[in-house]
Amino acid sequence: MSRLPSNRSGQGFIEYALIIILLAIVMLSILLILGDDLRTFINDLLQTWFPQAGVIRSLLAL
């Protein structure tokens, strides 16, 4: 039986932080690889759902 203090709570926090950082790196990599295709897909989807919004957006851009 050891009477040394335990630092396990700090270790758990660091592990969760590393997992979050890893997930952020993976998500950024996916966005960099698929960014333009994803933007095109979302724009096409929104134009299908809301066809009048494209007309309004083009008028606002003038």
Buried (B, 14 or more C-beta within 10 A) or exposed (E): EEEEEEEEEEEEEEEEEEEEEEEEEEEEEEEEEEEEEEEEEEEEEEEEEEEEEEEEEEEEEE
